[in-house]
Amino acid sequence: MLYISNFVLDLFNKTCQMKTKTIFVILILLIITLCLGAWLFNAQKGSLEIMDALHYAIVLILVAFALIIGIQRLRSQKREEPAEDEYSKKLMQKASSLAYYLSLYLWLAFIFFHEDLQLETESLISTGILGMAILFAVCWFYYKMRGIRS
């Protein structure tokens, strides 16, 4: 009886956890795409500035990154692989630690060049946050292509 119970719980954890995470990533991707479309529609009524165009491009890159992760999770689900293994956890840990370290230098550069950039505070903060997200995506791709050395 205990063996059957453990088997059913293990099966439930494998299927539901992976499906929930995949659906969550795809749902967030859809919401971001809809918000980006509404943002672009409202911005076209006025003039589109260079910084706004840069923000659109960065958000589109992040949407593409999320789409890649969602497709990878769907493929893993079809191959019946575990939701997270040691390699994927280590990859996320290494990428996030390097991205955090590099983002400190990004913010330092923003503070140093604040007067030369002539940006409003809100625009500077949003550019910094988007830059941090791009740094994480770049670090993730770097470790994904290079591999993690022990």
C-alpha positions, 0 to 999 in steps of 0.5 A, a space after each residue: 500500500 505504501 509503495 503504491 501511495 509513493 508511486 502515485 505521489 511521485 507521478 503526480 509531482 512529476 506531471 503537475 509540477 512541470 505542467 504548472 511551471 510551463 503554463 506559468 511561463 507561457 501565461 506570463 509571456 502572454 501577459 507581457 506581450 499583451 502589455 507591450 502591445 498596449 504600451 506600443 499602441 498608446 505610444 504611437 499616439 505621441 512621438 516615439 523617442 529613442 529611449 522608448 524604442 530601446 525599451 521596446 527592443 529590450 522587452 522583446 528580447 526578454 520575451 524571446 528569452 522567456 519563449 526559449 525557456 518555455 519551449 525547453 520546458 515543453 520539450 523536457 516534459 515530452 521527454 518525461 525528464 525531471 522538472 529541475 535537475 542538478 545541472 539546471 539548478 547550478 546553471 541558474 545559480 552561476 548565471 544569476 550570481 554573475 549577472 548580479 555581480 555585473 549589474 553592480 557595475 551597470 548601476 555604477 556606470 549609470 550613476 557615473 554617467 547620469 548627467 551625461 545621459 540626461 534621463 529622467 529618474 524613472 527612465 533611468 531606473 527602468 533602463 537599469 532594471 531592463 539592463 539587469 534582465 538582459 545581463 541575466 539572459 546573456 549570462 544564462 546563454 553564456 553558461 548554457 553554451 560554455 557549460 559549467 566547469 567544476 
